[in-house]
């Protein structure tokens, strides 16, 4: 019998195969140095923030009185109102409109619970809060912008 590469004995016709998860050195597969890119974040807060930002930019472009107003998002009001849970708070002295995310998302009754109607409910809250800030009716805010 011939010796191959310093081994004694007979060479089997078929060598036992290692499991596929191991490489040729018998180690498990390793991850790459650079990880794959993460999926974009798509949380309820992100969707709420995008809806508020879009409606606020539309209103700022239509009403010069709202250009310097800060639109803020808070989870819940600090002190509940005796008349119920408020959806927003406005202050003309501080030029602020604070929208409360949880009451708007959870207490708004939707006739169809899908992404479009949830976004419309958020935008309607932004319009109503802005109308309260300006002392106007919410339908007056988009009066000239809906005639095509």
CORTATA-V151822 format. One record per residue. PSI is psi as a letter, one per 30 degrees, with the letter a starting at -180 (* if undefined). Layout:
{{PSI} {PSI}}
//
This chain:
{{k} {k} {k} {k} {h} {g} {k} {l} {a} {k} {k} {l} {e} {j} {k} {k} {k} {l} {l} {f} {f} {k} {a} {f} {g} {g} {l} {l} {k} {l} {l} {l} {e} {k} {l} {l} {k} {l} {k} {k} {k} {i} {l} {e} {e} {e} {e} {e} {e} {e} {e} {e} {e} {e} {e} {e} {e} {e} {e} {e} {f} {f} {j} {f} {f} {g} {e} {g} {k} {k} {k} {l} {k} {l} {e} {l} {k} {e} {k} {k} {k} {f} {f} {a} {j} {k} {f} {l} {k} {k} {j} {f} {e} {f} {h} {k} {j} {k} {k} {j} {e} {e} {e} {e} {e} {f} {f} {k} {j} {k} {f} {k} {i} {l} {e} {e} {e} {e} {e} {e} {e} {e} {e} {e} {e} {e} {e} {e} {e} {e} {e} {e} {e} {f} {h} {l} {k} {f} {f} {f} {e} {g} {e} {f} {f} {g} {j} {*}}
//
